Amino acid sequence: MSGSGQPAAEYRIEDLAHLSGATVRTIRAYQDRGLLPRPERRGRSNVYGDTHLARLDQIAGLLDRGYTLASIKELLEAWDAGKGLGGVLGLVTEVSGPWTDEEADRISRAELDERFGGRPDDDAVEEAVELGVLERVPGRDDEFLVPSPQELAVAVELHAAGVPLPAISGHLRELRGQVEHIAARFLEFTTEHVFARYLGHTPPTDADATRAAALVRRLRPLAQQTVDAELARAMRLFATRHLQRHLGAAEPPATRSGPATVTLPEETMSAVCALVGPANAAAFVTAAAEREVRARTLDALTANRHAENEVGQSS
């Protein structure tokens, strides 16, 4: 009998599988790995209870958040040892939850085509789905989920300004890699100086995990605020230089007859070495610089051509 006067629920393994959404094979595999308590033996039958159902729900939730079975086993063993799991699950929820207040939206294929000039472009749609700018809605071929309406709005404005869709996609891919590097560095920085005291042991205690979750809530906006401030500073700096160069206000660069030495941030060189190896780092940096110079030259030629066309049309 349970504390409420009702008999405790009892399930066969098939019933447990149906209620939890796991397969019978998966349940048995969890038992073999020690993730799930052994059932009670009743004669020739195994009997499961609500404890097993709750444990399967916990495992499924942690798997959905990217945890491996090995790490889940450590967390569950800590729970069984009385260390508590509530704080850890709270930390998992805090970290894996949305990091923005922006709400996803939906858009029809017809509306999508209209916003990008009225011309259907299946290749561009596939590219947007691959990048995660759009997500397909199961059972609806003519509708998409938009995780970030702001990001889609930027693409619409750039396209309206004359930027081709492949160029927008390529720019997003490049930008995403750079932003992911910034996010990784911010995470390393905060882990070293803030979270190490709470997460230095595995698994963390329930109290430490609770404190870490509270810190995540406090520090979550800091990364975006820092990037926003630095991006504004950099845009003002480089946009001013760019305008001066196009207006002829800047002095022509001095010509060099030999190689020049350029100092790069340590974290930049570390990232390059990790990507291509120390032996290829110099060649990679050189190639990247040359590619940027060529891209700027192409942009300038294209802009000049557009300007010539506009002058010809107005005359």
Secondary structure, DSSP 8 states (H G I E B T S, - for coil): --TTSS----B-HHHHHHHHS--HHHHHHHHHHTSS---EEETTEEEB-HHHHHHHHHHHHHHHTT--HHHHHHHHHHHHTTS-SHHHHHHHHHHHS-SSS---EEEEHHHHHHHTTT---HHHHHHHHHHTSSEEETTEEEEEEES-HHHHHHHHHHHHTT--HHHHHHHHHHHHHHHHHHHHHHHHHHIIIIIHHHHSSSS--HHHHHHHHHHHHHHHHHHHHHHHHHHHHHHHHHHHHHHHHHHT-S------SS-------HHHHHHHHHHH-GGGHHHHHHHHHHHHHHHHHHHHHHHHHHHHHHHHHH-
